[in-house]
């Protein structure tokens, strides 16, 4: 599913922009690091609560994680 890839790419992009490792983001979000990795690869289907926890740590609204980045 395309949405899972979009979410994963957004999380990875924002995590790297904050200079966080997967381990740090996972720990701060209260999820397993392997689960976070599968989300970033577009393999896992995270719940809204998980997306909200990740978004909170990244300092964005959860809807940002769902938004497809468009080229200008």
N, CA, C and O of each residue as an XYZ file, in Angstrom:
288
protein
N       0.846     -1.193      0.000
C       0.000      0.000      0.000
C       0.882      1.244      0.000
O       1.863      1.332      0.739
N       0.519      2.175     -0.822
C       1.315      3.393     -0.984
C       1.376      4.243      0.284
O       2.420      4.828      0.575
N       0.293      4.323      1.036
C       0.263      5.163      2.235
C       1.301      4.708      3.261
O       1.912      5.541      3.930
N       1.504      3.415      3.389
C       2.515      2.930      4.336
C       3.904      3.407      3.936
O       4.716      3.739      4.800
N       4.188      3.446      2.637
C       5.494      3.957      2.171
C       5.631      5.443      2.451
O       6.693      5.902      2.872
N       4.565      6.197      2.221
C       4.580      7.641      2.474
C       4.857      7.906      3.949
O       5.703      8.733      4.287
N       4.146      7.206      4.822
C       4.338      7.373      6.266
C       5.776      7.038      6.653
O       6.416      7.790      7.388
N       6.274      5.924      6.166
C       7.636      5.512      6.489
C       8.673      6.515      6.028
O       9.611      6.829      6.761
N       8.508      7.022      4.810
C       9.449      8.017      4.283
C       9.405      9.305      5.093
O      10.443      9.907      5.367
N       8.208      9.725      5.475
C       8.084     10.945      6.282
C       8.738     10.780      7.640
O       9.440     11.677      8.106
N       8.516      9.646      8.275
C       9.127      9.407      9.590
C      10.642      9.408      9.470
O      11.325     10.050     10.267
N      11.174      8.698      8.487
C      12.625      8.640      8.311
C      13.204     10.032      8.047
O      14.219     10.404      8.636
N      12.566     10.793      7.169
C      13.039     12.144      6.833
C      13.047     13.048      8.068
O      14.027     13.748      8.325
N      11.958     13.028      8.823
C      11.862     13.883     10.012
C      12.808     13.421     11.116
O      13.383     14.243     11.830
N      12.968     12.105     11.255
C      13.886     11.573     12.271
C      15.310     12.020     11.969
O      16.031     12.460     12.864
N      15.711     11.907     10.711
C      17.073     12.314     10.343
C      17.264     13.813     10.483
O      18.344     14.267     10.862
N      16.222     14.591     10.179
C      16.308     16.045     10.330
C      16.507     16.436     11.790
O      17.125     17.459     12.082
N      15.986     15.628     12.702
C      16.163     15.866     14.141
C      17.423     15.198     14.681
O      17.706     15.269     15.877
N      18.181     14.548     13.795
C      19.419     13.849     14.173
C      19.160     12.780     15.229
O      19.946     12.615     16.162
N      18.055     12.057     15.074
C      17.726     10.962     15.977
C      18.021      9.630     15.309
O      17.819      9.478     14.104
N      18.496      8.672     16.081
C      18.634      7.315     15.568
C      17.282      6.620     15.691
O      16.391      7.089     16.399
N      17.144      5.500     14.993
C      15.925      4.710     15.144
C      15.757      4.283     16.600
O      14.648      4.281     17.135
N      16.846      3.931     17.217
C      16.801      3.492     18.612
C      16.266      4.604     19.518
O      15.427      4.349     20.382
N      16.742      5.821     19.327
C      16.287      6.947     20.149
C      14.804      7.234     19.920
O      14.046      7.399     20.876
N      14.393      7.293     18.656
C      12.998      7.584     18.354
C      12.087      6.492     18.883
O      11.029      6.780     19.442
N      12.486      5.253     18.712
C      11.675      4.142     19.206
C      11.526      4.206     20.731
O      10.423      4.067     21.259
N      12.626      4.414     21.420
C      12.582      4.478     22.882
C      11.719      5.636     23.355
O      10.897      5.471     24.256
N      11.898      6.795     22.760
C      11.128      7.974     23.169
C       9.644      7.840     22.824
O       8.792      8.441     23.478
N       9.341      7.045     21.790
C       7.953      6.836     21.375
C       7.300      5.667     22.102
O       6.085      5.485     22.035
N       8.115      4.877     22.796
C       7.586      3.730     23.529
C       7.258      2.535     22.648
O       6.363      1.747     22.955
N       8.009      2.407     21.526
C       7.792      1.263     20.643
C       9.109      0.533     20.423
O      10.182      1.061     20.712
N       9.013     -0.677     19.913
C      10.189     -1.493     19.639
C      10.944     -0.943     18.431
O      10.329     -0.498     17.463
N      12.266     -0.974     18.485
C      13.092     -0.452     17.405
C      12.859     -1.229     16.108
O      12.847     -0.632     15.031
N      12.676     -2.532     16.191
C      12.422     -3.331     14.977
C      11.092     -2.938     14.347
O      10.958     -2.912     13.124
N      10.108     -2.632     15.195
C       8.806     -2.193     14.699
C       8.943     -0.849     13.983
O       8.368     -0.653     12.912
N       9.698      0.072     14.569
C       9.935      1.360     13.927
C      10.622      1.166     12.579
O      10.268      1.823     11.600
N      11.595      0.275     12.527
C      12.272     -0.004     11.263
C      11.313     -0.511     10.202
O      11.412     -0.130      9.036
N      10.388     -1.367     10.602
C       9.420     -1.899      9.637
C       8.424     -0.816      9.202
O       7.936     -0.840      8.072
N       8.127      0.124     10.088
C       7.270      1.260      9.713
C       8.003      2.116      8.682
O       7.425      2.494      7.663
N       9.266      2.421      8.945
C      10.047      3.261      8.036
C      10.225      2.599      6.668
O      10.325      3.292      5.655
N      10.265      1.273      6.633
C      10.406      0.561      5.360
C       9.063      0.398      4.648
O       9.013     -0.131      3.538
N       7.981      0.845      5.275
C       6.665      0.739      4.659
C       6.069     -0.639      4.745
O       5.190     -0.984      3.956
N       6.530     -1.438      5.691
C       6.053     -2.807      5.832
C       4.981     -2.942      6.903
O       4.058     -3.743      6.759
N       5.094     -2.171      7.967
C       4.148     -2.263      9.078
C       3.001     -1.287      8.879
O       3.126     -0.295      8.161
N       1.894     -1.583      9.521
C       0.696     -0.743      9.464
C       0.443     -0.209     10.877
O      -0.318     -0.809     11.637
N       1.077      0.915     11.234
C       0.979      1.409     12.616
C      -0.414      1.928     12.956
O      -1.145      2.412     12.092
N      -0.757      1.816     14.218
C      -2.030      2.351     14.691
C      -1.936      3.871     14.795
O      -0.853      4.453     14.733
N      -3.086      4.487     14.954
C      -3.120      5.943     15.142
C      -2.381      6.347     16.409
O      -1.718      7.384     16.438
N      -2.489      5.544     17.445
C      -1.795      5.855     18.697
C      -0.277      5.828     18.514
O       0.433      6.665     19.071
N       0.212      4.876     17.741
C       1.654      4.793     17.471
C       2.095      5.990     16.638
O       3.121      6.604     16.927
N       1.321      6.325     15.602
C       1.659      7.496     14.789
C       1.663      8.766     15.627
O       2.521      9.630     15.446
N       0.710      8.882     16.541
C       0.656     10.055     17.407
C       1.876     10.122     18.322
O       2.430     11.200     18.541
N       2.293      8.985     18.850
C       3.467      8.955     19.729
C       4.728      9.356     18.962
O       5.542     10.130     19.464
N       4.885      8.830     17.753
C       6.041      9.168     16.934
C       6.011     10.646     16.567
O       7.026     11.336     16.667
N       4.856     11.129     16.145
C       4.725     12.539     15.757
C       5.055     13.459     16.923
O       5.702     14.489     16.734
N       4.623     13.103     18.112
C       4.895     13.911     19.295
C       6.401     14.041     19.523
O       6.905     15.135     19.780
N       7.108     12.929     19.428
C       8.563     12.962     19.623
C       9.231     13.784     18.521
O      10.204     14.496     18.769
N       8.702     13.679     17.309
C       9.279     14.428     16.188
C       8.864     15.894     16.179
O       9.401     16.687     15.406
N       7.913     16.256     17.033
C       7.485     17.647     17.139
C       6.580     18.113     16.011
O       6.593     19.286     15.640
N       5.786     17.179     15.460
C       4.860     17.518     14.378
C       3.477     16.948     14.705
O       3.336     16.120     15.605
N       2.464     17.397     13.970
C       1.136     16.808     14.086
C       1.139     15.477     13.338
O       1.855     15.330     12.348
N       0.360     14.522     13.791
C       0.315     13.204     13.161
C      -0.056     13.297     11.685
O       0.400     12.479     10.886
N      -0.864     14.266     11.312
C      -1.272     14.388      9.909
C      -0.092     14.667      8.993
O      -0.154     14.360      7.803
N       0.986     15.246      9.523
C       2.180     15.497      8.726
C       2.783     14.170      8.264
O       3.341     14.085      7.170
N       2.670     13.149      9.090
C       3.219     11.844      8.739
C       2.455     11.200      7.594
O       2.995     10.360      6.874
N       1.205     11.592      7.429
C       0.352     11.019      6.382
C       0.406     11.787      5.071
O      -0.102     11.317      4.053
N       1.009     12.951      5.088
C       0.986     13.846      3.932
C       2.086     13.496      2.941
O       3.250     13.334      3.307
N       1.696     13.386      1.694
C       2.652     13.124      0.633
C       3.373     14.420      0.286
O       2.742     15.451      0.053
N       4.701     14.356      0.254
C       5.502     15.532     -0.095
C       5.427     15.716     -1.608
O       5.628     14.770     -2.369
N       5.140     16.923     -2.026
C       5.050     17.200     -3.453
C       6.245     18.048     -3.890
O       6.670     18.964     -3.186
N       6.764     17.724     -5.049
C       7.870     18.512     -5.615
C       7.332     19.811     -6.194
O       6.228     19.847     -6.739
N       8.111     20.871     -6.074
C       7.693     22.165     -6.611
C       8.177     22.346     -8.016
O       7.917     23.381     -8.630
